[in-house]
Amino acid sequence: MMRKFFKQKLAKQKAIDEQVAEMNSAFQDYVIAGSFEKDIEKVKELFQDVDILRLKYVNNNYNKNLKYCLIYSDGLVNNLIINENIVKPLMLSKVEAKGADLADTVMNEIIQINEMKKTVLVQDIVEAITYGDTVVFINEASEAIILNTKGFEVRAIAEPDNEKNLSGPREGFTEALLLNLSMVRRKVRTPELKMKFITLGRRTQTKACVCYMDGIVNEEILAELYQRLDQIDIDAVLDVNYITELIRDARWSTL
């Protein structure tokens, strides 16, 4: 009986893994168009319904025609590095280079990051954004720049008292929403993982997030979930148990 159970579980996991691999391979060989607006729209399209995606536009103080766009995932990056080592230099540095030399000049003379590379591959851009790196598009360059800005937190090396485990990682969720989302994002590095923020509680205005895999999720169940969440009308949502009780099938059952 147990053997059959584990066999079915492995078969189900294998099917999910194959679907995820198929999703990622769909744009594995794609390259960016080399157009500032089109490339940004492509990334926004890939990460549609991912509410932790952030876009930051930066103008150069010396050349008003020179524009940059930074794209990254909130909760996975070091904001201090982005502000001090990327945004400020891009704004305050005078850039003379144009065309093919522009990206190299920005990398070698302006941005103050220890690890960076140029790319035209959409796959590289997706992997970078989903693992704490920042992607920079320049309106006068045909290549994107990937910058190492990883800054996600990790749980201290300690085993939870209520979740004893003989093997495997000791990571667990905490009370910080963005930290929890960053842990999920690091494990599932595909734009098919959607994260939609919602606000619950009239007085507490508690932020929650619905996470699902686009293309795998049952659309009817997802729609039903959103409908039940929209019907929650209480003053305070202080933890997940409030939500669980209010969206379950038999709300007043003791089972």
Protein Blocks (a to p, Z undefined) as FASTA:
>chain_A
ZZmmmmmmmmmmmmmmmmmmmmmmmmmmpccehiaklmmmmmmmmmgoiakbccdddddf
klmkbccdddddehjacfklmmmmmmmmmmmpccfbgcjllmmmmmmmmmccfbdcddfb
fklmmmmmmnopacdddfkbcbdcdddfbfbdcddddddfklccfbdcfbdcdfbfklmm
mmmmmmmccfklccddddehjklopacdddddehjacfklmmmmmmmmmmpccfbdfbfk
lmmmmmmmblmbcZZ
